[in-house]
Protein backbone atom coordinates (compact mmCIF):
# COMPACT_ATOMS: atom_id res chain seq x y z
CA UNK A 1 0.00 0.00 0.00
CA UNK A 2 1.29 3.42 -0.93
CA UNK A 3 1.99 6.03 1.71
CA UNK A 4 1.43 9.77 1.64
CA UNK A 5 4.59 10.22 3.67
CA UNK A 6 6.51 8.15 1.11
CA UNK A 7 5.17 10.26 -1.77
CA UNK A 8 6.14 13.49 -0.05
CA UNK A 9 9.57 12.12 0.84
CA UNK A 10 10.13 10.92 -2.74
CA UNK A 11 9.02 14.25 -4.20
CA UNK A 12 11.27 16.32 -1.96
CA UNK A 13 14.17 13.88 -2.29
CA UNK A 14 13.97 14.10 -6.08
CA UNK A 15 13.78 17.87 -5.88
CA UNK A 16 16.74 18.02 -3.50
CA UNK A 17 18.77 15.67 -5.74
CA UNK A 18 18.16 17.73 -8.88
CA UNK A 19 18.81 20.97 -6.99
CA UNK A 20 22.14 19.50 -5.82
CA UNK A 21 23.03 18.69 -9.43
CA UNK A 22 22.17 22.23 -10.47
CA UNK A 23 24.16 23.58 -7.53
CA UNK A 24 27.12 21.48 -8.69
CA UNK A 25 26.82 22.98 -12.15
CA UNK A 26 26.65 26.46 -10.63
CA UNK A 27 29.74 25.76 -8.50
CA UNK A 28 31.62 24.52 -11.53
CA UNK A 29 30.65 27.73 -13.38
CA UNK A 30 31.90 29.77 -10.45
CA UNK A 31 35.20 27.88 -10.50
CA UNK A 32 35.46 28.49 -14.24
CA UNK A 33 34.77 32.19 -13.69
CA UNK A 34 37.40 32.22 -10.97
CA UNK A 35 39.91 30.79 -13.47
CA UNK A 36 38.91 33.41 -16.00
CA UNK A 37 39.32 36.15 -13.40
CA UNK A 38 42.76 34.78 -12.52
CA UNK A 39 43.69 34.90 -16.21
CA UNK A 40 42.45 38.48 -16.35
CA UNK A 41 44.58 39.41 -13.35
CA UNK A 42 47.66 37.80 -14.92
CA UNK A 43 47.10 39.57 -18.26
CA UNK A 44 46.40 42.85 -16.43
CA UNK A 45 49.58 42.55 -14.37
CA UNK A 46 51.58 41.76 -17.52
CA UNK A 47 50.05 44.69 -19.37
CA UNK A 48 50.68 47.06 -16.43
CA UNK A 49 54.32 45.97 -16.30
CA UNK A 50 54.75 46.51 -20.06
CA UNK A 51 53.02 49.90 -19.98
CA UNK A 52 55.20 51.07 -17.09
CA UNK A 53 58.24 49.74 -18.98
CA UNK A 54 57.28 51.82 -22.04
CA UNK A 55 56.67 54.90 -19.90
CA UNK A 56 60.14 54.65 -18.36
CA UNK A 57 61.46 54.03 -21.86
CA UNK A 58 60.08 57.40 -22.98
CA UNK A 59 61.56 59.10 -19.93
CA UNK A 60 64.90 57.53 -20.78
CA UNK A 61 64.90 58.83 -24.36
CA UNK A 62 63.61 62.29 -23.43
CA UNK A 63 65.82 62.99 -20.42
CA UNK A 64 68.64 60.42 -20.74
CA UNK A 65 67.80 59.51 -17.16
CA UNK A 66 69.78 56.52 -15.93
CA UNK A 67 67.10 55.98 -13.28
CA UNK A 68 64.46 55.55 -15.99
CA UNK A 69 66.76 53.01 -17.63
CA UNK A 70 66.91 51.03 -14.43
CA UNK A 71 63.13 51.28 -13.96
CA UNK A 72 62.47 50.15 -17.52
CA UNK A 73 64.73 47.17 -17.03
CA UNK A 74 63.05 46.28 -13.72
CA UNK A 75 59.57 46.33 -15.31
CA UNK A 76 60.82 44.21 -18.20
CA UNK A 77 62.16 41.72 -15.64
CA UNK A 78 58.81 41.83 -13.85
CA UNK A 79 57.04 41.05 -17.15
CA UNK A 80 59.37 38.08 -17.68
CA UNK A 81 58.64 36.83 -14.18
CA UNK A 82 54.86 37.04 -14.83
CA UNK A 83 55.36 35.07 -18.04
CA UNK A 84 57.12 32.39 -16.05
CA UNK A 85 54.82 32.16 -13.03
CA UNK A 86 51.48 32.63 -14.88
CA UNK A 87 52.28 30.55 -17.89
CA UNK A 88 49.31 28.23 -17.33
CA UNK A 89 46.85 31.12 -17.05
CA UNK A 90 48.33 33.00 -20.01
CA UNK A 91 48.35 29.89 -22.19
CA UNK A 92 44.49 30.01 -22.17
CA UNK A 93 44.53 33.32 -24.09
CA UNK A 94 47.57 32.71 -26.29
CA UNK A 95 49.58 30.01 -28.00
CA UNK A 96 52.82 28.56 -26.65
CA UNK A 97 54.82 30.04 -29.58
CA UNK A 98 53.41 33.49 -28.81
CA UNK A 99 54.53 33.23 -25.19
CA UNK A 100 57.99 32.09 -26.30
CA UNK A 101 58.20 34.97 -28.81
CA UNK A 102 57.19 37.45 -26.11
CA UNK A 103 59.73 35.98 -23.71
CA UNK A 104 62.50 36.35 -26.28
CA UNK A 105 61.33 39.87 -27.10
CA UNK A 106 61.52 40.92 -23.43
CA UNK A 107 64.98 39.42 -23.05
CA UNK A 108 66.13 41.15 -26.24
CA UNK A 109 64.61 44.40 -24.95
CA UNK A 110 66.68 44.14 -21.77
CA UNK A 111 69.80 43.41 -23.77
CA UNK A 112 69.16 46.50 -25.92
CA UNK A 113 68.75 48.60 -22.76
CA UNK A 114 72.14 47.40 -21.54
CA UNK A 115 73.70 48.12 -24.98
CA UNK A 116 72.24 51.67 -24.95
CA UNK A 117 73.91 52.32 -21.59
CA UNK A 118 77.29 50.75 -22.45
CA UNK A 119 77.71 52.11 -26.02
CA UNK A 120 76.95 55.85 -26.14
CA UNK A 121 78.18 56.16 -29.75
CA UNK A 122 75.45 53.96 -31.23
CA UNK A 123 72.61 55.14 -29.02
CA UNK A 124 70.52 56.50 -31.87
CA UNK A 125 70.48 53.09 -33.62
CA UNK A 126 69.87 51.29 -30.33
CA UNK A 127 67.08 53.71 -29.46
CA UNK A 128 65.29 52.86 -32.70
CA UNK A 129 65.66 49.15 -31.97
CA UNK A 130 64.39 49.60 -28.40
CA UNK A 131 61.33 51.52 -29.63
CA UNK A 132 60.59 48.90 -32.25
CA UNK A 133 61.03 46.06 -29.77
CA UNK A 134 58.87 47.82 -27.16
CA UNK A 135 56.14 48.46 -29.72
CA UNK A 136 56.11 44.76 -30.63
CA UNK A 137 55.91 43.77 -26.96
CA UNK A 138 53.01 46.21 -26.37
CA UNK A 139 51.13 44.91 -29.40
CA UNK A 140 51.53 41.30 -28.26
CA UNK A 141 50.32 42.10 -24.72
CA UNK A 142 47.36 44.09 -26.11
CA UNK A 143 46.44 41.04 -28.16
CA UNK A 144 46.53 38.93 -25.00
CA UNK A 145 44.26 41.46 -23.24
CA UNK A 146 41.70 41.45 -26.06
CA UNK A 147 41.57 37.66 -26.09
CA UNK A 148 41.22 37.61 -22.30
CA UNK A 149 38.33 40.07 -22.37
CA UNK A 150 36.56 38.00 -25.03
CA UNK A 151 37.10 34.81 -23.03
CA UNK A 152 35.82 36.49 -19.85
CA UNK A 153 32.73 37.82 -21.65
CA UNK A 154 32.04 34.35 -23.07
CA UNK A 155 32.46 32.82 -19.60
CA UNK A 156 30.04 35.36 -18.11
CA UNK A 157 27.48 34.65 -20.85
CA UNK A 158 27.82 30.93 -20.27
CA UNK A 159 27.46 31.30 -16.50
CA UNK A 160 24.42 33.55 -16.98
CA UNK A 161 22.86 30.99 -19.32
CA UNK A 162 23.40 28.18 -16.81
CA UNK A 163 22.04 30.35 -14.03
CA UNK A 164 18.87 31.16 -15.97
CA UNK A 165 18.53 27.50 -16.96
CA UNK A 166 18.95 26.46 -13.32
CA UNK A 167 16.34 28.97 -12.14
CA UNK A 168 13.94 27.77 -14.83
CA UNK A 169 14.61 24.12 -13.99
CA UNK A 170 14.10 24.73 -10.27
CA UNK A 171 10.86 26.63 -11.00
CA UNK A 172 9.57 23.80 -13.18
CA UNK A 173 10.55 21.23 -10.57
CA UNK A 174 8.85 23.17 -7.77
CA UNK A 175 5.72 23.42 -9.93
CA UNK A 176 5.78 19.69 -10.71
CA UNK A 177 6.38 18.77 -7.08
CA UNK A 178 3.57 21.12 -6.07
CA UNK A 179 1.24 19.49 -8.59
CA UNK A 180 2.25 16.06 -7.37
CA UNK A 181 1.64 17.00 -3.75
CA UNK A 182 -1.65 18.63 -4.73
CA UNK A 183 -2.76 15.40 -6.35
CA UNK A 184 -1.44 13.32 -3.50
CA UNK A 185 -2.71 15.50 -0.64
CA UNK A 186 -5.15 18.22 -1.71
CA UNK A 187 -7.38 16.05 -3.91
CA UNK A 188 -7.93 13.36 -1.22
CA UNK A 189 -8.51 16.10 1.37
CA UNK A 190 -11.14 17.72 -0.84
CA UNK A 191 -12.71 14.30 -1.32
CA UNK A 192 -12.82 13.80 2.43
CA UNK A 193 -14.23 17.30 2.93
CA UNK A 194 -17.05 16.69 0.43
CA UNK A 195 -17.91 13.40 2.13
CA UNK A 196 -17.68 14.90 5.61
CA UNK A 197 -20.25 17.63 4.87
CA UNK A 198 -23.25 15.24 4.89
CA UNK A 199 -21.91 13.71 8.10
CA UNK A 200 -21.67 17.18 9.64
CA UNK A 201 -25.35 17.62 8.74
CA UNK A 202 -26.26 14.47 10.64
CA UNK A 203 -26.33 11.91 7.84
CA UNK A 204 -24.08 9.16 9.16
CA UNK A 205 -22.87 7.78 5.84
CA UNK A 206 -19.85 5.63 5.16
CA UNK A 207 -16.69 7.66 4.52
CA UNK A 208 -14.61 6.68 1.50
CA UNK A 209 -10.87 7.45 1.64
CA UNK A 210 -10.73 8.34 -2.06
CA UNK A 211 -7.12 7.14 -2.28
CA UNK A 212 -5.02 4.09 -1.39
CA UNK A 213 -2.54 6.08 0.66
CA UNK A 214 -2.03 4.45 4.05
CA UNK A 215 -2.71 7.59 6.09
CA UNK A 216 -6.04 8.38 4.41
CA UNK A 217 -7.17 4.74 4.51
CA UNK A 218 -6.33 4.53 8.23
CA UNK A 219 -8.19 7.80 8.88
CA UNK A 220 -11.26 6.64 6.92
CA UNK A 221 -11.29 3.27 8.74
CA UNK A 222 -11.05 4.94 12.15
CA UNK A 223 -13.71 7.47 11.20
CA UNK A 224 -16.06 4.75 9.92
CA UNK A 225 -15.64 2.83 13.18
CA UNK A 226 -16.56 6.03 15.02
CA UNK A 227 -19.60 6.49 12.76
CA UNK A 228 -20.77 2.94 13.45
CA UNK A 229 -20.40 3.48 17.18
CA UNK A 230 -22.23 6.81 17.01
CA UNK A 231 -25.02 5.25 14.99
CA UNK A 232 -25.29 2.35 17.43
CA UNK A 233 -25.45 4.76 20.37
CA UNK A 234 -28.01 6.90 18.57
CA UNK A 235 -30.18 3.83 18.02
CA UNK A 236 -29.83 2.84 21.67
CA UNK A 237 -30.77 6.38 22.65
CA UNK A 238 -33.86 6.24 20.45
CA UNK A 239 -34.83 2.89 21.92
CA UNK A 240 -34.30 4.16 25.46
CA UNK A 241 -36.56 7.13 24.80
CA UNK A 242 -39.18 4.83 23.31
CA UNK A 243 -39.09 2.61 26.37
CA UNK A 244 -39.34 5.67 28.60
CA UNK A 245 -42.38 6.78 26.62
CA UNK A 246 -43.75 3.26 26.87
CA UNK A 247 -43.53 3.42 30.63
CA UNK A 248 -45.41 6.72 30.64
CA UNK A 249 -48.12 5.23 28.43
CA UNK A 250 -48.43 1.99 30.39
CA UNK A 251 -51.14 3.26 32.72
CA UNK A 252 -53.17 4.57 29.78
CA UNK A 253 -52.74 1.32 27.86
CA UNK A 254 -53.91 -0.63 30.93
CA UNK A 255 -57.02 1.53 31.02
CA UNK A 256 -57.58 1.02 27.29
CA UNK A 257 -57.31 -2.75 27.75
CA UNK A 258 -59.62 -2.68 30.75
CA UNK A 259 -62.62 -1.56 28.63
CA UNK A 260 -62.62 -4.47 26.15
CA UNK A 261 -61.78 -6.93 28.92
CA UNK A 262 -64.75 -5.65 30.98
CA UNK A 263 -67.05 -6.05 27.98
CA UNK A 264 -65.72 -9.56 27.35
CA UNK A 265 -66.25 -10.45 30.98
CA UNK A 266 -69.83 -9.10 30.95
CA UNK A 267 -70.69 -11.00 27.78
CA UNK A 268 -69.24 -14.22 29.20
CA UNK A 269 -71.28 -13.83 32.42
CA UNK A 270 -74.48 -13.31 30.41
CA UNK A 271 -73.68 -16.37 28.34
CA UNK A 272 -73.19 -18.47 31.46
CA UNK A 273 -76.44 -17.23 32.99
CA UNK A 274 -78.64 -17.34 29.88
CA UNK A 275 -77.05 -20.22 27.98
CA UNK A 276 -80.07 -22.53 28.42
CA UNK A 277 -82.84 -19.98 28.06
CA UNK A 278 -81.61 -17.32 25.58
CA UNK A 279 -82.50 -17.64 21.92
CA UNK A 280 -79.80 -18.24 19.32
CA UNK A 281 -79.88 -14.65 18.04
CA UNK A 282 -79.10 -13.26 21.50
CA UNK A 283 -76.34 -15.81 21.99
CA UNK A 284 -74.88 -14.85 18.63
CA UNK A 285 -74.90 -11.17 19.66
CA UNK A 286 -72.99 -11.86 22.87
CA UNK A 287 -70.45 -14.00 21.01
CA UNK A 288 -69.92 -11.24 18.43
CA UNK A 289 -69.35 -8.76 21.25
CA UNK A 290 -66.75 -11.09 22.77
CA UNK A 291 -65.05 -11.48 19.37
CA UNK A 292 -65.02 -7.74 18.57
CA UNK A 293 -63.74 -6.77 22.01
CA UNK A 294 -61.04 -9.46 21.82
CA UNK A 295 -59.96 -8.05 18.45
CA UNK A 296 -59.93 -4.56 19.96
CA UNK A 297 -57.66 -5.72 22.80
CA UNK A 298 -55.45 -7.52 20.31
CA UNK A 299 -55.00 -4.34 18.26
CA UNK A 300 -54.05 -2.38 21.39
CA UNK A 301 -51.45 -5.00 22.33
CA UNK A 302 -50.11 -5.13 18.76
CA UNK A 303 -49.80 -1.34 18.68
CA UNK A 304 -47.92 -1.45 21.99
CA UNK A 305 -45.59 -4.20 20.73
CA UNK A 306 -45.05 -2.42 17.43
CA UNK A 307 -44.13 0.79 19.23
CA UNK A 308 -41.66 -0.91 21.56
CA UNK A 309 -39.98 -3.13 18.95
CA UNK A 310 -36.53 -2.16 17.71
CA UNK A 311 -35.86 -2.93 14.04
CA UNK A 312 -34.23 -1.52 10.92
CA UNK A 313 -35.87 1.30 8.99
CA UNK A 314 -38.51 -0.10 6.61
CA UNK A 315 -39.77 2.57 4.20
CA UNK A 316 -42.97 1.75 2.35
CA UNK A 317 -46.29 3.49 1.53
CA UNK A 318 -48.39 3.85 4.71
CA UNK A 319 -51.72 5.56 5.45
CA UNK A 320 -51.25 8.51 7.77
CA UNK A 321 -54.76 8.11 9.20
CA UNK A 322 -54.09 4.47 10.11
CA UNK A 323 -50.78 5.31 11.78
CA UNK A 324 -52.47 8.10 13.74
CA UNK A 325 -55.34 5.83 14.79
CA UNK A 326 -52.92 3.16 16.08
CA UNK A 327 -50.93 5.79 17.97
CA UNK A 328 -54.15 7.19 19.46
CA UNK A 329 -54.85 3.78 21.03
CA UNK A 330 -51.74 4.29 23.14
CA UNK A 331 -52.28 7.87 24.26
CA UNK A 332 -56.11 7.98 24.31
CA UNK A 333 -56.42 7.62 28.08
CA UNK A 334 -53.54 10.07 28.57
CA UNK A 335 -55.62 12.67 26.71
CA UNK A 336 -58.56 11.98 29.00
CA UNK A 337 -56.29 12.23 32.04
CA UNK A 338 -55.29 15.74 30.98
CA UNK A 339 -58.84 16.66 29.98
CA UNK A 340 -57.31 17.43 26.57
CA UNK A 341 -59.08 17.45 23.24
CA UNK A 342 -57.60 16.01 20.05
CA UNK A 343 -59.14 16.91 16.72
CA UNK A 344 -57.87 15.24 13.54
CA UNK A 345 -58.49 16.07 9.88
CA UNK A 346 -56.55 13.45 7.92
CA UNK A 347 -57.88 12.09 4.60
CA UNK A 348 -58.17 8.32 4.65
CA UNK A 349 -56.35 7.95 1.35
CA UNK A 350 -53.39 10.21 2.25
CA UNK A 351 -50.18 8.18 2.14
CA UNK A 352 -46.50 8.85 2.83
CA UNK A 353 -43.40 6.79 2.24
CA UNK A 354 -42.34 5.91 5.75
CA UNK A 355 -41.83 3.42 8.55
CA UNK A 356 -45.09 3.04 10.46
CA UNK A 357 -43.36 2.13 13.73
CA UNK A 358 -41.20 5.26 13.68
CA UNK A 359 -44.11 7.45 12.60
CA UNK A 360 -46.04 6.07 15.61
CA UNK A 361 -43.28 7.45 17.79
CA UNK A 362 -43.41 10.83 16.01
CA UNK A 363 -47.12 11.30 16.77
CA UNK A 364 -46.81 10.00 20.32
CA UNK A 365 -43.91 12.34 21.08
CA UNK A 366 -45.68 15.30 19.50
CA UNK A 367 -48.82 14.73 21.55
CA UNK A 368 -46.77 14.16 24.72
CA UNK A 369 -44.91 17.44 24.14
CA UNK A 370 -48.21 19.30 23.60
CA UNK A 371 -49.68 17.81 26.79
CA UNK A 372 -46.55 18.49 28.86
CA UNK A 373 -46.32 22.10 27.63
CA UNK A 374 -50.03 22.93 27.51
CA UNK A 375 -51.18 21.25 30.70
CA UNK A 376 -54.77 20.24 31.40
CA UNK A 377 -57.45 21.30 28.96
CA UNK A 378 -55.15 21.89 25.99
CA UNK A 379 -56.67 21.58 22.53
CA UNK A 380 -54.58 19.72 19.94
CA UNK A 381 -55.38 19.71 16.24
CA UNK A 382 -53.73 17.44 13.65
CA UNK A 383 -54.30 18.06 9.94
CA UNK A 384 -52.73 16.59 6.83
CA UNK A 385 -52.98 17.13 3.09
CA UNK A 386 -51.07 16.67 -0.14
CA UNK A 387 -48.99 19.66 -1.24
CA UNK A 388 -47.57 20.68 -4.58
CA UNK A 389 -43.81 20.68 -4.81
CA UNK A 390 -42.21 22.88 -3.39
CA UNK A 391 -45.21 23.69 -1.22
CA UNK A 392 -46.20 26.75 0.74
CA UNK A 393 -43.43 28.85 2.30
CA UNK A 394 -42.98 28.46 6.03
CA UNK A 395 -43.73 31.39 8.32
CA UNK A 396 -40.95 33.80 9.20
CA UNK A 397 -39.10 32.92 12.38
CA UNK A 398 -39.71 29.18 12.03
CA UNK A 399 -37.07 26.86 13.45
CA UNK A 400 -36.43 24.48 10.55
CA UNK A 401 -34.43 21.28 10.18
CA UNK A 402 -34.02 19.68 6.77
CA UNK A 403 -34.92 21.11 3.36
CA UNK A 404 -38.10 23.16 3.94
CA UNK A 405 -39.15 22.51 0.34
CA UNK A 406 -38.68 18.75 0.77
CA UNK A 407 -37.79 18.52 -2.88
CA UNK A 408 -38.09 15.02 -4.31
CA UNK A 409 -37.71 13.63 -7.81
CA UNK A 410 -39.49 15.32 -10.69
CA UNK A 411 -43.27 14.84 -10.74
CA UNK A 412 -43.62 13.54 -7.16
CA UNK A 413 -45.65 15.02 -4.34
CA UNK A 414 -45.22 15.25 -0.61
CA UNK A 415 -47.59 15.43 2.34
CA UNK A 416 -47.73 18.19 4.92
CA UNK A 417 -48.83 17.25 8.43
CA UNK A 418 -49.41 19.95 11.04
CA UNK A 419 -49.80 19.54 14.77
CA UNK A 420 -51.13 22.65 16.52
CA UNK A 421 -51.97 23.37 20.14
CA UNK A 422 -53.32 26.36 22.03
CA UNK A 423 -50.81 26.07 24.88
CA UNK A 424 -48.52 28.77 26.28
CA UNK A 425 -46.15 28.69 23.28
CA UNK A 426 -42.35 28.79 23.22
CA UNK A 427 -40.14 31.82 23.91
CA UNK A 428 -37.85 32.87 20.99
CA UNK A 429 -34.67 32.25 23.01
CA UNK A 430 -35.89 28.71 23.75
CA UNK A 431 -37.17 28.00 20.23
CA UNK A 432 -33.70 27.89 18.67
CA UNK A 433 -32.62 25.13 21.08
CA UNK A 434 -35.65 22.83 20.90
CA UNK A 435 -33.93 20.33 18.59
CA UNK A 436 -30.82 20.10 20.78
CA UNK A 437 -30.50 16.75 22.55
CA UNK A 438 -31.12 16.83 26.32
CA UNK A 439 -32.44 20.39 26.17
CA UNK A 440 -35.50 20.79 28.38
CA UNK A 441 -37.23 23.55 30.33
CA UNK A 442 -38.99 21.10 32.62
CA UNK A 443 -38.00 20.32 36.17
CA UNK A 444 -35.24 17.74 36.75
CA UNK A 445 -36.61 14.23 36.61
CA UNK A 446 -39.63 15.28 34.48
CA UNK A 447 -38.03 14.57 31.09
CA UNK A 448 -34.71 14.06 29.33
CA UNK A 449 -35.23 16.66 26.56
CA UNK A 450 -35.08 14.08 23.76
CA UNK A 451 -38.62 14.29 22.38
CA UNK A 452 -38.12 16.73 19.51
CA UNK A 453 -34.54 15.57 18.96
CA UNK A 454 -35.81 12.04 18.26
CA UNK A 455 -38.61 13.40 16.06
CA UNK A 456 -36.16 15.34 13.89
CA UNK A 457 -33.90 12.27 13.65
CA UNK A 458 -36.84 10.20 12.38
CA UNK A 459 -37.88 12.92 9.92
CA UNK A 460 -34.32 13.06 8.57
CA UNK A 461 -34.42 9.28 8.05
CA UNK A 462 -37.56 9.82 5.96
CA UNK A 463 -35.89 12.56 3.80
CA UNK A 464 -38.36 15.11 5.11
CA UNK A 465 -38.23 18.27 7.14
CA UNK A 466 -39.73 19.66 10.33
CA UNK A 467 -40.48 23.26 11.20
CA UNK A 468 -41.66 24.74 14.50
CA UNK A 469 -43.32 28.14 14.83
CA UNK A 470 -44.62 29.50 18.11
CA UNK A 471 -46.03 32.69 19.58
CA UNK A 472 -45.82 32.99 23.37
CA UNK A 473 -49.31 32.86 24.80
CA UNK A 474 -50.90 31.70 21.52
CA UNK A 475 -49.67 28.15 21.10
CA UNK A 476 -47.27 26.20 18.91
CA UNK A 477 -47.47 24.82 15.40
CA UNK A 478 -45.28 21.95 14.18
CA UNK A 479 -45.16 21.25 10.44
CA UNK A 480 -43.91 17.95 9.04
CA UNK A 481 -43.25 17.47 5.34
CA UNK A 482 -42.69 13.93 4.06
CA UNK A 483 -42.40 12.42 0.56
CA UNK A 484 -45.81 11.00 -0.32
CA UNK A 485 -44.70 8.03 -2.41
CA UNK A 486 -46.99 8.78 -5.35
CA UNK A 487 -46.95 11.17 -8.31
CA UNK A 488 -48.87 14.23 -9.29
CA UNK A 489 -51.70 13.56 -11.67
C-alpha positions, 0 to 999 in steps of 0.5 A, spaced: 500 500 500 502 506 498 503 512 503 502 519 503 509 520 507 513 516 502 510 520 496 512 526 499 519 524 501 520 521 494 518 528 491 522 532 496 528 527 495 527 528 487 527 535 488 533 536 492 537 531 488 536 535 482 537 541 486 544 539 488 546 537 481 544 544 479 548 547 484 554 542 482 553 545 475 553 552 478 559 551 483 563 549 476 561 555 473 563 559 479 570 555 479 570 556 471 569 564 472 574 564 478 579 561 473 577 566 467 578 572 473 585 569 474 587 569 467 584 576 467 589 578 473 595 575 470 594 579 463 592 585 467 599 585 471 603 583 464 600 589 461 601 594 467 608 591 467 609 593 459 606 599 460 610 602 465 616 599 462 614 603 455 613 609 460 620 609 463 622 608 456 620 614 454 623 618 460 629 615 458 629 617 451 627 624 453 631 625 459 637 620 458 635 619 465 639 613 468 634 611 473 628 611 468 633 606 464 633 602 471 626 602 472 624 600 464 629 594 465 626 592 472 619 592 469 621 588 463 624 583 468 617 583 472 614 582 465 618 576 464 617 573 471 609 574 470 610 570 463 614 564 467 609 564 473 602 565 470 604 561 464 598 556 465 593 562 465 596 566 459 596 559 455 588 560 455 589 566 451 595 565 447 599 560 444 605 557 446 609 560 440 606 566 442 609 566 449 615 564 447 616 569 442 614 574 447 619 571 452 625 572 447 622 579 445 623 581 453 629 578 453 632 582 447 629 588 450 633 588 456 639 586 452 638 592 448 637 597 454 644 594 456 647 596 450 644 603 450 647 604 456 654 601 455 655 604 447 653 611 447 656 612 440 650 607 437 645 610 441 641 612 436 640 606 432 639 602 439 634 607 441 630 605 434 631 598 436 628 599 443 622 603 440 621 597 435 622 592 440 617 595 445 612 596 440 612 589 438 611 587 446 606 592 447 602 589 441 603 582 443 600 584 450 594 588 447 592 582 443 593 577 449 588 582 453 583 582 447 583 575 447 582 575 455 576 580 455 573 576 449 574 569 453 571 572 460 565 575 456 564 568 453 564 565 460 560 570 463 554 569 458 555 561 459 554 562 466 548 567 466 545 561 461 546 556 466 544 560 471 537 562 468 537 555 466 537 552 473 532 557 475 527 555 470 529 548 472 528 549 479 521 553 477 519 547 473 521 542 478 517 546 484 511 546 480 511 539 478 512 537 485 507 542 487 502 538 482 504 532 485 503 533 492 496 537 490 494 530 487 497 526 493 494 531 498 489 536 496 485 532 492 484 526 497 482 532 502 477 535 498 474 528 497 474 527 504 471 534 505 465 533 500 464 526 504 464 529 511 459 535 509 453 530 509 456 527 516 456 534 519 449 535 517 447 528 521 447 523 515 451 518 518 454 515 511 460 511 510 466 515 509 470 513 503 478 514 503 478 516 495 485 514 495 489 508 497 494 512 501 495 508 508 494 515 512 487 516 508 485 509 509 487 509 516 483 515 517 477 513 513 477 506 517 477 509 524 472 514 522 467 509 519 468 505 526 466 512 530 460 512 525 458 505 526 459 506 534 455 513 534 449 510 529 449 504 534 449 509 540 443 513 537 439 507 536 440 505 543 438 512 545 432 512 540 430 505 543 431 508 550 426 514 549 421 509 546 421 505 552 421 511 557 415 513 553 412 506 553 412 506 561 409 513 561 403 510 556 403 503 560 397 506 565 393 509 559 394 502 555 392 498 561 385 503 562 384 502 554 385 494 555 380 494 561 374 496 557 374 491 552 376 486 557 370 488 561 365 487 555 368 480 554 367 479 561 360 481 561 358 478 555 361 471 558 357 472 564 351 473 560 352 467 556 353 463 562 347 465 565 342 465 559 345 459 555 339 454 556 334 460 556 336 465 551 335 464 543 340 463 538 340 470 536 341 473 542 347 468 543 350 470 537 350 477 539 354 476 545 359 471 542 360 477 536 361 482 542 366 477 545 369 477 538 369 484 537 372 486 544 377 481 543 380 483 536 380 490 539 384 488 545 389 484 540 390 491 536 391 495 542 397 490 544 399 489 537 400 497 537 404 497 543 408 491 541 409 495 534 411 501 538 416 498 543 420 493 537 426 495 535 428 494 528 431 496 521 428 502 517 422 499 513 420 505 508 414 503 504 407 506 503 403 507 509 396 511 510 397 517 515 390 516 518 391 508 520 398 510 523 395 516 527 389 511 529 394 506 532 398 511 535 391 514 538 390 507 542 396 508 546 395 515 548 387 515 548 387 515 556 392 520 557 388 525 553 382 523 558 387 524 564 389 531 561 382 533 559 385 534 553 381 534 546 384 532 540 381 533 533 384 530 527 383 532 519 386 526 515 384 524 509 383 516 509 387 515 502 393 520 504 399 516 504 406 517 505 413 513 504 415 511 511 416 506 517 409 506 520 413 504 527 417 510 527 411 514 525 407 512 531 413 514 535 413 521 532 405 522 533 406 520 540 412 524 542 408 530 539 402 529 543 406 528 549 410 534 548 403 538 547 400 535 553 406 536 557 407 544 555 399 545 555 397 542 561 390 540 562 385 542 557 389 543 551 386 543 545 390 539 539 389 539 532 392 534 527 391 536 519 394 533 513 394 534 506 397 533 499 402 539 497 404 541 490 412 541 490 415 545 493 409 547 497 407 553 501 413 557 504 414 556 512 412 562 516 418 567 518 421 565 524 420 558 524 425 553 526 427 548 521 431 542 520 431 539 513 430 542 506 423 546 507 421 545 500 422 537 501 424 537 494 423 530 491 424 527 484 421 530 478 413 529 478 412 527 485 408 530 491 409 530 498 404 530 504 404 536 509 402 534 516 401 539 522 400 539 529 397 545 533 396 546 540 393 552 544 398 552 549 402 557 552 407 557 546 415 557 546 419 563 547 424 565 541 430 564 546 428 557 547 425 555 540 432 555 537 434 550 542 428 545 541 432 540 537 438 540 541 438 533 545 437 533 552 435 540 552 429 541 556 425 547 560 422 542 565 424 540 572 429 535 573 426 528 573 420 530 568 423 529 562 430 528 558 429 533 553 429 528 547 422 528 544 423 533 539 430 531 537 428 524 536 422 526 532 427 530 527 432 524 527 426 520 524 424 525 519 431 526 517 431 518 516 424 519 511 428 525 507 423 530 510 423 536 514 420 539 520 419 546 522 416 549 528 413 556 529 410 558 536 407 565 539 408 565 546 401 565 549 398 563 543 400 556 542 405 552 537 405 549 530 409 543 528 409 542 520 412 535 518 413 534 510 414 527 508 415 524 501 408 521 499 410 516 495 406 517 489 406 522 483 402 528 481 396 527 476 
